[in-house]
Amino acid sequence: MPAISSIDMMVIGAYMLLLVAVGAVLSRQNKDTSDYFRNGCKGTWWLVGASAFMTSFSAWTFTGASSVAYDAGWSVLIIYMTNAVAYFVGALFIAPWFRQLRAITVPEVIEKRFGHKTQQFYAWFNVVTNLVYAALWLYGLAIFCSSVLGYDESINWVIIVVGIVVLLYSTSGGSWAVMATDFLQCLILVPITILMAYLSLKAIGGFEGFNAAIKEQGLQTSYQVINADGMFDAHSFTWVWAGAMLLKNVLNYNTLNASYRYFAVKDGFEARKAAAMAGVLMAMGAFIWLVPPMVARLLYHAEISELAITKPSEAAYAVISLKLLPTGLTGMMVVAMLSATMSSMDSGLNRNAAVVTQDIYPTICRLFGWTPRTGTSLLFMGKMVSVACGLCIICLALYFARAGGKGVFQLMLDVGTLLAMPLGVPLIVGIFIKRAPVWSCVCSVCFALCSSTVGFFSKQLAAWGWLSEPWAFQDKLFWNVGLGTLGFLITVPFWFTASDAYKQKVETFFTNMHTPIDFEKEVGEGNDHEQLKILGLFAVVVGVFLGFLMLLPNPMEGRLAIGFVAVFVGGIGSVFVYLGYRKQNQLHK
């Protein structure tokens, strides 16, 4: 498979510089930790919605998910459509509740609901696992860029360069830069992937040719959305599997652990619109992301099968991109893949720094009798923590590249897998059931951990004859959710044992969660016009840059493809600039 051209590499380099520039420009928005970690609660719905969407997936969409689409066709729709449904559930009522919690970090919310000890456990656990998963995403992205795109010897350099870029703009601009870059990345990702879906269908003769090729190659059965049990490993893509995936995603996207997505938005109504926007984008992406790898299977199966990588089908999206995109846009497709991972990394980095600064640091100060920092001093500390977390992620990714998944890093991933669902169950049950004692969360986790442990070791247990067969994904999920919920419910009769202080804390939690935000009284004056102008100007710059790529030696069809992306990005940017200045003029009248 050919590597991308030097021109495409220049495009990628220019994009990296743009992200650093965004961080530098938006650094002036940060006056305190509220600004740095949650946009001062002034984020507009479209900014927060785009960020929520971009942080919902990584480059796995264009590698692992594409590999599944390559083999199983439309079945992968289930994953992304249930993601969209989860966001729509949030838009109905949960997203406004989360904004109305009036918090900066998730552990802060957990402390208000379940007390200080539970908060500290979740804080430390989330910091460690977030660092590990961010390093895993970075490592996976480096594997893709170095091996699939023809740079087999540069995996460490990819890790270092991408890691440093994320570190620079996340640290300098804080949450403002994180969400701004997420928005710009979304603005680039959408037209590029739409274009790829169009070019893929065009290459195979439209929908008619697409369906004919599926029939000709005998893929009608395996390319169904829902498949018969046993067609794929682990009982995947059946009705039961689809139901389990829906339950999993609705729970994951609407637990207190996911509440951070809406802390930065202006009020509950804007949170509702942000969640709806993320849901619409996810539903749209579910279709346009899956067409190219399916067409790659139909047109380039022999070539992809010969690739010298562990799982050739994971390169399907990259292969068809290199085949169909004109010079210049191949680099932008790599940018889209980079952005899918970087958007998850940067938000995780900022979120980790917030947890350390706002939740762990004050507890350490109390233990040692220190006076906690405040104001600009605490803001500076937050930036230093962000730097430390970023360097830690880079070092972990480099270690993972060297160890190949062995050692303590794999152990930490296993622990995260074992505990993820048990820890999530009480964080959604607890927002619906008020009268439960302080230990209800611990009890729920312990119950769910029993089934999680059985599921984790189910292969060994089946080999020993203790289970008839290893548990599939749906078995693990239903048992974890069922036992976790049961563990929470059996504590309800013991509400009378709770202290008066804890009962008052819980009452305040629910009162705040259901009390609408009065933006002018609680936050003050918004800066919608500045967000529109700044993001609009950056989008115009990207659009103009893409416009110059039309001068490259491409056939007319290739130049038109570049023009489509340039007009899409630059056009939206121009509209934003116009609206920004109009809002500014209205404010000054």
Number of C-alpha atoms within 10 A of each C-alpha: 16 10 15 17 13 12 16 21 17 13 21 21 13 13 18 18 12 19 23 21 18 23 26 17 15 20 21 11 16 20 13 18 26 18 22 28 31 26 26 24 24 23 28 23 25 19 23 30 29 24 27 27 28 27 22 16 18 23 23 18 21 24 24 17 22 28 25 19 28 27 19 24 25 21 22 25 22 19 17 26 22 24 27 29 20 24 29 22 20 26 24 13 15 25 31 29 25 29 30 25 25 20 20 28 24 24 30 20 22 23 20 19 26 25 19 16 13 17 21 19 12 18 22 17 13 20 20 15 18 20 22 22 21 26 27 23 22 31 25 22 24 26 21 27 22 20 18 22 18 14 16 13 10 15 20 18 13 21 25 19 13 18 24 17 20 23 25 21 28 33 27 25 28 32 33 31 29 32 28 25 30 29 24 24 25 22 21 23 25 19 19 25 21 18 19 22 21 15 20 25 19 14 14 18 14 14 11 10 14 21 14 15 19 19 12 11 10 11 16 15 15 19 19 15 17 21 19 14 15 11 14 14 9 14 18 21 28 18 15 15 22 21 15 19 22 21 17 20 19 20 21 20 23 22 20 24 20 18 23 22 25 34 30 28 27 25 27 29 18 22 32 26 23 29 30 26 24 27 27 18 17 22 19 16 19 22 17 16 23 26 25 28 32 29 25 26 25 18 17 16 16 11 14 21 15 10 16 11 15 7 13 18 26 25 27 28 28 25 24 22 24 19 15 17 22 24 23 27 25 24 25 23 23 23 23 24 23 23 25 27 23 29 27 25 29 30 27 22 29 28 24 27 28 30 25 22 25 19 22 18 15 15 17 12 13 11 9 8 9 11 9 14 15 12 10 13 12 16 22 15 17 26 22 15 21 27 21 14 23 30 16 17 28 25 16 21 28 23 18 22 21 11 13 12 14 12 11 11 20 15 12 15 15 13 13 19 14 19 17 17 22 27 22 24 26 27 24 19 19 21 18 9 13 16 19 23 21 23 17 22 28 18 20 29 26 19 21 30 23 15 23 27 14 18 22 18 13 21 18 15 17 14 12 10 10 12 14 12 13 20 20 16 15 20 16 22 22 16 19 27 24 16 22 30 23 15 22 26 20 13 18 15 11 15 16 12 11 14 12 10 9 16 20 10 17 22 16 14 22 19 13 17 20 16 13 16 20 13 15 10 8 10 14 12 10 16 14 16 21 15 21 22 23 19 23 25 18 23 27 24 18 22 26 15 15 23 18 13 21 22 10 14 12 15 11 11 11 19 20 14 19 29 18 18 26 27 18 19 27 25 16 18 26 22 15 22 24 16 17 22 15 13 17 16 11 10 9 6 5
